[in-house]
Amino acid sequence: MFEEVDISSLELNPFSTLETDNFLITAGTGDSWNTMTAAWGFFGIMWSKPVFAIVVRDSRYTYEFLEKAKGYTVSFFSPGYKKALQFCGSHSGRNTDKAAATGLVPVVVEPSDGLELVTFEQANMVFCCTIASKTVLEPSQFVDPKIVGNYPNKDYHSMYIGYIDQVLVQDE
C-alpha cells in the first residue's frame, strides 16, 4: 500500500501542491479521528528538522482532536479525489461519517515510537508529523493589517508545527 521515502528525494512544487491540490489534515487514532480539507500550510526546516505546519480554526471538529493528539497526518490525493476533499471540507465530522460518505478508507500508520496516526488508503503522499509547537494567531501579531480581512468572524487559526517523522507514497 504505502512505502516510506526519504524526504530529500521529494520533487514537488510546494505552492501548487498546497494551493491547487488541497490536502486532508487528520488527527486522532484508529479508534477515534477526524479529518478536514485544507489549502493553507507550509513545510520546510525549523529547529534543524523538516517540518509541516498546518493552521486550524478552533471551531473545526479536527481542532478538538489536535488538542489531544501527539501528531497528525497531511495527506495528498490525485485529482480524481477532488469531490471527496470538497466534501471533507464542507461537512463536519461531528455529525457526518466522512469516510462512509466519500469512500475514503482510513488506515493506521505508526511512524514513530508509540505514535498512531490515521491517513487514507487512497492518498498518494502522506506526511506523518509529531506536534512540536502550537501558536494561536491573533490580530495583535499581524504586521500586515489586511490579514484581518481573512477573519470576518474573528475565528483565528492556531498554527501547529509538526516534525515530519515519515513521508509515505503509494507503492506502485
Phi, psi and omega in degrees: 000292178243151169231146178280139176236153177289131183302330181289348179270354182291136174233101180209155176268114184297330183287313179286326180298317182278316189282316186263331183277333188057174183199168176254132170261127181230131178229150180122192180239179180303332181278329186206114184209166170215154180229153176213152177276142179219159175227354180252138178164180176200158174222156183172214181244130177216137180055037177064021179226153174290136182225157170232122181255137178236158175233135183220133177283147182291349177280346182279142179299324179300330178304318180300322179288321178298323181295335180260346190273160171262348182198182179203164172245151172239114189244131179251151185228161174289162182303337179295347181258015182304317180295322178296317179292323176298318178299314182294339178269346185244002178231142180273139174287353177296325184228014180222134173274097186296324180296313180296321184288331185254343185085002176291137184253112180290141175225147179266135173236151181232085186283339180212172185312113173074001182265121177248123182235162180240136170224200184229140181309326185275352181297144177259344175207133184226130172258121178260122190233143170258131182294124178257325180202161175225134177229128176276124179277127183230151182305329180295343180269347184282118176283319178274113184296341180291340180301324182303332179298341176283356186230062181298335180262008181057031179259078187288153180281158162252138179257126176252125174256123182241135173293133177278109181275330187200143172242126180246141173230159180298133175280113185281000000 
